[in-house]
Amino acid sequence: MMTNQAAAKPMTSKRVVFQVAAALALSAYCLLHYAWLTESPPEQKWTDSASLIRGRSLSAVDLPPRCFIPREYRLSKQPTSPTYLASFHGGGGGKVISNLAQALTGIAATNQVNYARRRIDHSVLFETHYPLEGAIKVEGDDANFRGAILLLRNPVDSILSFFNAFYARKYHYLIDFRAPAEDWIRYRDSAQFADQLKAYERFVLHWMNKYKKNREDLLLITYEGITGGRGAIFTKQIASYLDKSEGINVIDPDSIPCIWEKFVRDQWYPNNGHASTATSFQERAEDRPLTQDQLFAVSRMLQSLDERFGRDKQFSTIMNSYMNSLSDYSDSMIRMY
């Protein structure tokens, strides 16, 4: 019996040592994590494109000598007036705008993934899908916000993009891709398409109503515009909007066009800057068809939004362009049969 007790003492001692070591390690981690959160960058670091071959969003493609891009993005040293970046879930454009905003300012953006560990009031943007299901609500912090960038996209393309992202997550793919057409048809014929269309309308209604009385605080950007041939012009609009935010400074205006070229054009249209034919209505109709009833439902929803906010000329122009695209889509489907 004495032998067993003697043998047990070293084990107990080792357990205590292990627990103490674990506690010290946890304390050290917490201190380092706190330091990371509160650390202020000593000075904004910028680099010209010739010496910059780093960062996940950058490739080795040469940029014009006058193009200056931040080496890294960090939380601002001083408090900022961040901007909501409101995008429909799965639409694909939120990341584009977020990358552009970070490159334009050198300040990190916050989203729903890193929301718990980053302070919004030291960020350039807070990317959100609110009021959609699962989105974080930060309405109580409105007083600290500059306003919102509302990213709009054709609802048909938004829902298609959402479905591709949904399919990739369902089958544990690491990247989004075009799901098989037969899976899209099963999804389309379920209640999911109608549910997503209602969600799209609710999303747009929320943000347009939110800034109805302060329209100057809302910047409308379309996915089609920022990824199209005139994307550099819309990037300048984003830069001008962010430059009016407290605690945020935008880079030299001469660098703005090449920022767009680097982060959007070269990544989305690598073939000499031309859009892929995979985005045409003909290809979309053949590969991802919608029923006539669904096209009518989309058109009716867009018309309802246009009637509600029709006095806003920019918004009305966007809605009408989407409605016109549905006519092209419908004609393309008719030619198939």
N, C-alpha and C positions, 0 to 999 in steps of 0.2 A: 504494500500500500504506500509506504514512504517513497518507494522508487517511482511509482506512478505520479505522485504529487510533485516530486522533484523534477520529473520529466516535463510536467505541465507548466512549470514556472517559466522556462525559456520561451515556450510557445506564447504564453500570455505577454511576456515582455516584448516579443517580436511584434505581436498584434498592436500593442500600445505604440511602439516605434512607428509602425506602418500608418496608424491612424494620425499620429502627430505629423508625419511627413506629408500625408494626404491633405491635412488641414492647412499646412504651410504652403503647399503647392496651389491649393484653391485660393488662398489669400493672395498669393503672388499673381495668379491669373486675374483675379478681380481688380487688383491694383493696376496691372498692365492694361486691362480692358477699359478701366476708367480713364487712364492716361490717354489711351487711344481716342476715346470719345471727346475728351476735353482738350486734346493737343491742338494747338494753333499752328498752322504752317508759318514758318519764319518769314517768308516772303513769297509772293506769287511767282512761280517759276514758269517761264515760257521758253520755247525753243523754236528755232526755225526748222522747216521741214527737212532740210538737207541732213540734219544731225539727229532726226527723230526716227528711230526704228524700234519703238516699244509701245506697249499698250495693246489690249485685246482687240480694240476697235480699229486698229491701224494696220495697214499692210505696208509692203516695201515699195509701193508705187510712189514715184517722185512727185512732189508738189511744186508749184511755183515758188521761187525763192522768197517772195514776200509773204508766204503763208506761215503764220505763227499759230501754234497749237500748244495748249498747256501740257506739260510733261505728265501731270497727274491731277486727279480731282480729289479735293478734300473738303470737309466741312469748313465753312467760312470762319475766320477768326472773330469777326464781329457779327452780331445778330443781323439777320436779313429779313426782308419781307418776301417770303417765298410765294410761288405761284402754283395754284392747282393745275395739274395737267390731266384733264378729264378725257378719257378715251374708252370706247366700248370694248368690253373684254374680248380678247382674241383677235382684235382688229389689226394688230401687227404694226400700227404706227406709233404707239406710245413710246416704244424703245427708240424709234428714230428721233422723235422730238427730244427725248431725254438725253440721248447722246449728243445731239446738236447743242442743247442748252449747256451741257457740261463743257463742251469744247469751246463754246462762245464765252464762257465766264470763268472756267477753271474751278468752279464750285460743284461739289457733288450733289446729285439729286437723291431724293428719298422716295421709296415706293413701299408697297404693302409687305414686301418680303423683309426689308431692313428697317421697317418703321419702328420696331421695338428698340433698336440699338442706335438709332441715329436721331438727332434732334432736328425736327422740322424747321425750327426758327434759325437754323444755321445752314440751310440748304437752298439751292436755287429753285427746285421744283419739288412738289409732292405728287407723284403719279398715282391716280386713283380711278377706279371704275364705278365709284358711288353714283347712283343708289342701287347698283346691281347687287345681287345676292353674293354674300361673302366679302364685300368691300368694307374697308375700315371707314367709319364715320368720324370725321374730325371737324364737324360743323362748329363746335364750341370755340375753335381757334380762328374763326373767320377774321377777327379784328387784326390778326397778325399777317394776313395774306394780302398780297398785291392785287390779286384778282385770279382769273383763270384763263388758261388756253384750252379751248374746246376743240378737240380733234374729231372732225366728222369724216365719215367714209360711206360710200354707197352701201345701203343696208344689205343688199344681196351679197356683195363682196365681204362685208363684215361678218355675216352669218356663215358664209362659206369658210372664211378664215377661222372663225371660232370653232367650226366643226372639225377642221383639220387639226387644230390645237387639241381639241377634246379627244379626237381619235388617237393622237400621238401619246397623250397622257394615259388613256385607257389601256393601250398596249405597250406602255413603258418604253416608247422611243425617246431618244435623247434630244431629237430635233423635230420640229414641225415639218410636215410634208403633205403633199396632196394625197388624201385618203382615197381608197378605191371608189370608183363611181357607184358600184352597187351598194356600198355602205352609205354613201351619201343619199341615195334614193330611199333606202330604208329609214334613214334619219329624217329626210324631207317628208316622207309620208306618215311619220308619227306626229305627235302633238308638239314635238320639239321646235319645229320651224315656226309655228304660230307663237309659241312661248317666247322665242328669241326675238321675233318681230315686235311683240308687246314690250319686251325688255328694252329694245332699241328706242322705241317711242318714249318710254318712261325715262330713259337716260337723257335723251335730248330735251324733253320737257323740263326736267329738273334743272339743268344748267342754264337753259334759256330763261326760265322763270327767275332763277336765282339772281341773275344780273340784268333783269328787265329794266330796273330803275337806274342802274349804273352800267349802262352798256359800254362805256369807255373802259371799264375794267375787264371786259371780256374780249379776248382775241379769238376769232374763228380761223382755223386752219384746216384745210382738207388734206386727207391722205393722198388723194390724186394730185393735188397741187404740189405738196412737198416732195413727192417722189417723181414728179413729172419734169419736163424740160425747163420750166420756169421756177424750179424749186429754190434756186439761189435768191430769187426775189422774195419768196415767202420766208426764207431764212433771215433775210434782212428785217422783215417785219417782226419776227420773233426776237431778234437782237434788240431792235428799237423798243419793244415792249419790256423786255427784261432790264434794259438799261435804266428804266424809270423806277426800278424797284430799289428800296432802301438796302444799302449794304452790298449791292451787286454792281460790278463794272464789267462792261463788255469789251472784247478785244478790238483791235484796230479794225475799222470798217473795211479796209482794203483786203483783210484776210477772210472776210465772211464768205465770199463766193467759193473760195477754195476749201473752206471748211465743209460746205455743202457737197462739193465735188468729192471730197475724201470720204465723208461719212454716209453719203446717200448715193450719189451717182455711181461711184466706183464699186459700191457693194451691191446695188440693186441692178445696175445695167452695165455689167463688165464688158459687154460686147460693143466696144466703141461708143459707149454712152447711149445706145439705142434701146428702147423698151422691147422686151421679149414679146413675140407674137402670142405667147401663152396667156396674155392678158386680154386678148381680143374677145369681143362678145360672141363671135362665131365659135371659138374654141370653148368658151364657157358654156354656151348653150348645148353643144354636142356632148361635153364631158360631164357637166353639172347642171342638168336640166331642172327647170321649175315647171309646175303646172300653170295653166292660164289663171286658175283661181288664185294661186299664190302670187303671181305677178300683179293681179288686180288688187290683192290685199296690200302688197307693198306700195303700189301706186296710191291707193286710198289713204294709207298712213302718211305718206309724204305730202299728199295734198292737204290733209288735216293739219299737219305741222306748218305748212306754208300759209294756210288760212289764219292760223293762230298768231304767227309771228311775221306775217307778210309785210308789215311796215318796215321791217328790218331788210333793207335792200340786199345786203350781202347774203343774209341767210336765205332769202327768197330765191336769189340767183342759184345758190347751191342746191336747194330742194328741186328747183325746176331742171337743173342739169341732171340730177338723178332720175327725175321722172322721164326726161327725154331718153336717157340711157335705157330705161325699161322698154321703150318703144323699139329701140334697136335690138334689144334682147328678144323681144317678142317676135319681131320680123325674122330674126335669125332662126328661131325655133320653127317658125312656119315653113321656112325654106328647107328644113330638114325632112318634112313630111309631104 
